[in-house]
């Protein structure tokens, strides 16, 4: 009879021990599970951070900022729309024309200018050096226009206006020789630099031709560029340009009116716009309902004069889509000359080479299904030559290559 209480007591103690052991095992399992969840979360966060940094590096490597010749242009207007007034009186204002040839947008964070010209000139006249320019919403000394600091992918001839005190005049000798180094820093930390004034590069054979980087487009027919600038009549519907109009010569950020041009479909005036059009206008040109014209600014960088009486242009996208044209004539010192009667161009002189876009080959088509594209860029070059005359193959022969900055085709407004 005494053994029964002992057996019962032993069983109770074993049950308690089992419960305690189970609790310990459960605690260990929960701790391990919690640790695994925590480690998994930390690993996921690490992978997300790695992916984000990889995307940042990829975007950083994709930045490609190109400065268009002539690099800097001293502005003569006293007021910069949306930024303020004081240019020519309180500030020296310069326009920098640049193109974003990369696949990502670029935001300019800061601009540095270091003048290496004569002592006491430009940014070498201040202390400390160099000039440091920051973005501002209102015009100020040592600043650039904040409204224009962002460049979309594929955007060309984008103007950025800078302002320095009137006492700081960047040296620009004649003949031109680089005496200023301009450094542009982007928001991703990339640095792009160029020297100003630009040194002209030499292309061609017996002579040379060099594009200043400025190209514009005009059109007539179903779509007419006379309606496609700010304030133009009929500026509705498929017309997307909003540049103010100026007569010849006009800065790269203005529409430009050239008069007295022969050989056009309608009239004698063309309205040239920044080099982009919509896909609708391009399709109209491909179908023959709209006639396109393109001009590029060319400089005679040779040592002797020449006569540009013939030439052609070829722009391509993806190697199989082409826009081709021939030289219509030249616009020289405010007067149009047909190609057959072009004037002699003296050294260091610039002129407009105007091409009629005659053919378009679209083997691939724009915006292939599933590609995700919203715009494409046609790139290429143009040629200039003395194509007439009895001695054009001998000592008077000339040929040159003109670099074309690119024609942007966008899906719409």
C-alpha angles and dihedrals in degrees: 000000000000092000095065097067089047092052092047092050091051092051092050092051092048090051091051091048090051091051092049091048091049091051090051092049091047090050091051091049093049091046091051091046092049090048091050092050091048093048090046091051092048091049091050090050090048092051091048090051091048090050091048092049090047090053090048091051091047091051091046091053090047094061113109116171118181125190113220121223132286083038100203128028122192108232120226096191115099095211129056110203111246094003108064145255136281103092113141090017109048101007141030104230123200131187118221113199114202141164131217105220095169131093098249135060117263127215118196111225103178141350126214125196123192118182116210096180127103117334112272095023129115116335091347088073095067134070126253102033140246115043108253115206123194129187116265134178091220127041114271138155115283094014142115130214108276092201091067100042095104123075121194119224110278094012113147134192092019111173123220116183120211129190130206128172115283089247090061107077113171110231114252110172126195116259088041118252126167110262101150131061114205118195120193118197119198129211090255092057099256118141124214121183139181138171125240136242091040118236109233115244123221125233134165137043122278091001135009142234126195131190115226089217095256117119130163137185133219133179143189134193126047086003119035125191089213084081096042107081135076111291096009120143113256091020094158140096113026096004110108108164117107104179117134114247125249132172122243121330104037132167119255093259093057134077109245131215117212116186136192095039116156128207097042127139091237130021126322102279131090127189110212120203138188108293102269134093136175123259089247092060092045091051090050089053091048090052091050096245094110127042116214128205128190130192130193126191111241130192124203100232094173130099097245136044123263140186117235101209101150140024147139140216132213124188120181142185120200091350096278105060109077139182111195134182146162133233111276095181145290131275105216125177092340097312129102120228123187113237092252092057102034117154126242111270113219122216116283090015122127130210141167117260105205118202129194109221102226108168139029125193115195108179097152101031124222122284099011112217112274094011094111090220120150098176141013134199126226111210133181145105143268133224133222124194143157094251099171137053134070095266100042091111094050134048094331095053115131134180132162144170123236118205111224118212095215142265113246117213112199129187095239146314 
